[in-house]
Amino acid sequence: MQPVAADLLRDLAAVLRSEGLRWYVFGAQAVVVHGFVRQTADVDVTVEVASERIGALLAALQSAGFKLRIEEGVDQFVARTRVLPLVHVKTRLPLDLVLAGPGPEQGFLDRAEEVEAGGTRFPVISAEDLVVVKILAGRSKDLDDVRGIVLRQFDTLDLKAVRERLRELEMLLDQADLLP
């Protein structure tokens, strides 16, 4: 993990823990934690927060050195995307704070694993769930990430669990192209 990402996560973890929120790192930083090194220019985090607490969370984040990347239409943007687009002022690293919804993200939160990097402990999405999320995203770089994780964790990755979660998503989304 890049040192600037560790600095961001240290400040973020302090806020989210003080607010008593469940969360996890996903995206490219999680790919790095799970053993496949690649460059990234941001940090992606999912947080479970009640809608009436979003304003208080944003105020706490701003007090801790985070700033919104958009200035107008914030409420509409968050309502449409369920993402708080922030930047960590100290490191200038973007942070996409995704607001967890019902369904699969609840399972991801339950299965998140505590890891340590750069002197900070934080939850990261499990390798199995990360593979599922990356397959769902389906971009070429996401599928490259899947290949890298599978190759590096072949002996420990629970492929049966990955297949089961993909089957569940296919049923939920009424599609049949994830498992293949």
Summary of the structure (lengths in Angstrom):
residues: 180
radius of gyration: 16.2
end to end distance: 30.9
largest distance: 48.2
contacts: 543
relative contact order: 0.17
helix: 51%
strand: 21%
